[in-house]
Amino acid sequence: MTDRPLNVLLVEDNDDNVTIYSTILGYYGYGVTIAGDGETALRMIGEEHPALILMDISIPGIDGWEVTARLKADPATRTIPIIALTAHALAADRERAESVGCDGFITKPADPRSVVAAVERFIGTASPGNPTLL
C-alpha cells in the first residue's frame, strides 16, 4: 500500500457529474483530480501523472477526442489508460473512441459503481473508505 492513493483524472465539465463520480471514486479510495476542459487536462496530466483518465468527450476548448489522440501519440503518456465517459452513445462514437486510443468506453448517464468497476479493471483496487480529492 502506498501513502498516496491511486490518482484518477476526471475530465468533466458538468458539475453534477463531477460531484457524483469524484465522490464515489473518493469513497473507494482513489485520489481524484478534476479538469473541466481540454487545455487544463493536458496541463494537469504532466503535473499529476494520473494512473487513469476518465475522459468526457464534449468538453470546452480541445475536445476529448483530440486530448486522447494527443496523449496516445506521446510516448510519455500513451500508456495511461483512458476511459471515455460520454453521452455519445452511438456505435460510431465507440468506434471513434477506439480509433483515437480510448482503452474503455462508458456511456452516460452511467451507474457510478460501474465506473468504479471499470477503473478497478484497469488500475486495481484502491483503499476504500478514505475519500481523497487532490
C-alpha positions as CSV (number, residue, x, y, z in Angstrom):
1,M,0.0,0.0,0.0
2,T,1.3,3.5,-0.8
3,D,0.8,6.7,1.1
4,R,-0.7,8.4,-2.0
5,P,-3.9,6.9,-3.4
6,L,-4.2,5.8,-7.0
7,N,-5.0,9.0,-8.8
8,V,-7.7,9.3,-11.4
9,L,-8.0,12.4,-13.6
10,L,-11.7,13.2,-14.2
11,V,-12.0,15.3,-17.3
12,E,-15.6,16.6,-17.0
13,D,-17.3,20.0,-17.3
14,N,-20.7,19.1,-15.8
15,D,-20.7,20.0,-12.1
16,D,-23.3,17.3,-11.2
17,N,-21.2,14.6,-12.9
18,V,-18.0,15.9,-11.2
19,T,-19.7,15.6,-7.8
20,I,-21.1,12.1,-8.5
21,Y,-18.1,10.5,-10.0
22,S,-15.5,12.2,-7.8
23,T,-17.5,11.3,-4.6
24,I,-17.8,7.6,-5.4
25,L,-14.2,7.3,-6.6
26,G,-13.0,9.0,-3.4
27,Y,-15.2,6.7,-1.3
28,Y,-13.5,3.7,-2.9
29,G,-10.1,5.3,-2.0
30,Y,-9.0,6.8,-5.3
31,G,-7.5,10.2,-5.4
32,V,-9.4,12.4,-7.9
33,T,-8.1,15.4,-9.8
34,I,-10.6,17.3,-11.9
35,A,-10.1,19.1,-15.2
36,G,-13.1,21.0,-16.8
37,D,-11.6,21.5,-20.2
38,G,-9.1,20.0,-22.6
39,E,-6.3,22.5,-22.1
40,T,-6.4,22.1,-18.3
41,A,-6.5,18.3,-18.7
42,L,-3.3,18.3,-20.9
43,R,-1.5,20.6,-18.4
44,M,-2.6,18.5,-15.4
45,I,-1.6,15.2,-16.8
46,G,2.0,16.4,-16.9
47,E,1.8,17.7,-13.3
48,E,-0.3,14.9,-11.7
49,H,0.8,11.8,-13.6
50,P,-2.6,10.1,-13.1
51,A,-2.9,6.3,-13.1
52,L,-6.1,6.6,-15.3
53,I,-8.1,9.2,-17.1
54,L,-11.9,9.3,-17.3
55,M,-12.5,11.5,-20.4
56,D,-15.7,13.3,-21.3
57,I,-15.7,13.8,-25.0
58,S,-17.7,17.1,-25.1
59,I,-15.6,19.4,-23.1
60,P,-14.7,23.1,-23.7
61,G,-11.7,24.0,-25.8
62,I,-9.9,21.0,-27.1
63,D,-12.4,18.2,-27.1
64,G,-11.9,14.8,-25.5
65,W,-11.2,13.1,-28.9
66,E,-8.3,15.4,-29.5
67,V,-7.0,15.3,-26.0
68,T,-7.0,11.5,-26.1
69,A,-5.3,11.4,-29.5
70,R,-2.5,13.7,-28.3
71,L,-2.0,11.7,-25.2
72,K,-1.8,8.4,-27.1
73,A,0.6,9.9,-29.6
74,D,3.0,11.0,-26.8
75,P,5.4,8.3,-25.6
76,A,5.3,9.9,-22.1
77,T,1.6,9.4,-21.7
78,R,0.5,6.7,-24.2
79,T,0.4,4.0,-21.5
80,I,-2.1,5.9,-19.3
81,P,-5.5,4.1,-19.6
82,I,-8.2,6.4,-20.9
83,I,-11.8,5.6,-20.5
84,A,-14.3,7.6,-22.5
85,L,-17.1,8.6,-20.1
86,T,-19.6,10.2,-22.5
87,A,-23.2,10.8,-23.6
88,H,-22.1,10.0,-27.2
89,A,-23.7,6.6,-27.3
90,L,-23.7,5.5,-30.9
91,A,-21.7,2.6,-32.3
92,A,-19.8,5.2,-34.4
93,D,-18.8,7.0,-31.3
94,R,-17.5,3.9,-29.7
95,E,-15.5,3.2,-32.9
96,R,-14.1,6.7,-32.9
97,A,-13.1,6.3,-29.2
98,E,-11.2,3.2,-30.1
99,S,-9.6,4.9,-33.1
100,V,-8.2,7.8,-31.1
101,G,-6.9,5.4,-28.4
102,C,-9.5,5.1,-25.7
103,D,-9.0,1.9,-23.7
104,G,-12.6,1.8,-22.5
105,F,-16.0,3.3,-23.2
106,I,-18.8,4.1,-20.8
107,T,-22.0,5.9,-21.8
108,K,-23.6,8.5,-19.5
109,P,-25.6,8.5,-17.5
110,A,-23.6,5.7,-16.0
111,D,-24.1,3.9,-12.7
112,P,-21.3,5.3,-10.5
113,R,-20.5,1.7,-9.4
114,S,-19.9,0.6,-13.0
115,V,-17.5,3.5,-13.3
116,V,-15.6,2.3,-10.2
117,A,-15.6,-1.3,-11.6
118,A,-14.1,-0.1,-14.9
119,V,-11.4,1.9,-13.0
120,E,-10.6,-1.2,-10.9
121,R,-10.2,-3.3,-14.1
122,F,-7.5,-1.0,-15.4
123,I,-5.6,0.1,-12.3
124,G,-6.7,-2.2,-9.4
125,T,-8.5,-1.6,-6.2
126,A,-7.7,1.4,-4.0
127,S,-8.1,1.6,-0.3
128,P,-11.8,2.1,0.4
129,G,-13.3,4.4,2.9
130,N,-10.5,7.0,2.6
131,P,-12.1,9.8,0.4
132,T,-9.5,11.9,-1.2
133,L,-9.8,14.9,-3.5
134,L,-6.4,16.1,-4.8
